[in-house]
């Protein structure tokens, strides 16, 4: 990855008690986020910083609904943010 396409440093945000990591990708000019410590993949994207929390909240809600339908807990107890 060239310097112009490098991801900016990771930032941590918390949405409804769930930790997420967010990076800015200069190459695609987009914020990329992912919830950590989950029993599956919950990601979100935004072109504008102001849309991050809204898109993260939507992604988390969809993930939580999916977990509820499958009867599984949303958090993966074997992972932790500190380990990442």
CORHU-V271080 format. One record per backbone hydrogen bond with DSSP energy under -1.0 kcal/mol. CO is the residue of the C=O (numbers start at 0). NH is the residue of the N-H. If there is no record, write none. Layout:
co: {CO/CO}
nh: {NH/NH}
This chain:
co: {1/5/10/12/14/17/18/19/20/21/22/23/24/24/29/30/31/32/33/36/41/43/45/47/48/50/51/52/53/54/55/56/57/58/59/60/61/62/63/64/65/66/66/73/75/79/80}
nh: {4/25/21/19/17/14/35/12/33/10/31/7/28/29/24/45/22/43/20/75/34/32/30/50/51/54/55/56/57/58/59/60/61/62/63/64/65/66/67/68/69/70/71/38/78/82/83}
